[in-house]
Amino acid sequence: MNRIITLILLLSFVSSCKLIDKEEETDEVVKGTATKDSVVHDKDENGCLASAGYVWSKVNRECVKGFSGIQLNPIDKPDNEDETLSAYVMFNEDASQAEVFLPKDTASIVLTRKAEGQPWILNDWQLIPWKGYVLKKGNENKYAGDGEMGQKSINTDTEEQE
């Protein structure tokens, strides 16, 4: 009889330890889910992680870094180093469309060209390939750039050493 009581006590002790372990695992799973949900809420309607600087590219149909295209600086600030004041251009695979990300605008605009060498156009916006690119709205030149990808650095280490 003592053996049976001892066995019952031992089994109840072991099973109670397992219940405690399961409760701790459940708490961890719930905490992990909360973290995953907060990350999901940081994504835009296309699944792009906005806090990391990603935006949806209409012409490339994927999330891209907003500042990774060809940088066009404002005409009145050609040596601009503040990337938030610049416009950025990305092209689709055959370069028939140019997507322009304007500063302070949440949505991009997509310009289309009819033939190589011609400007990309949408309403009164034009992207003209000339010594890089010039972006015009109506008759006014708004932005220009040398056609190189990414942010431009005006004061480089090499210039400082000379």
Buried (B, 14 or more C-beta within 10 A) or exposed (E): EEEEEEEEEEEEEEEEEEEEEEEEEEEEEEEEEEEEEEEEEEBEEEEBEBEEEBBBBBBBEEBBBBBBBBBBBBBEEEEBEEBEBBBBBBBBEEEBBBBBBBBEEEEBBBBBBEEEEEBBBBEEBBBBBEEBBBBBEEEEBBBBBEBEEEBBEEEEEEEEEE
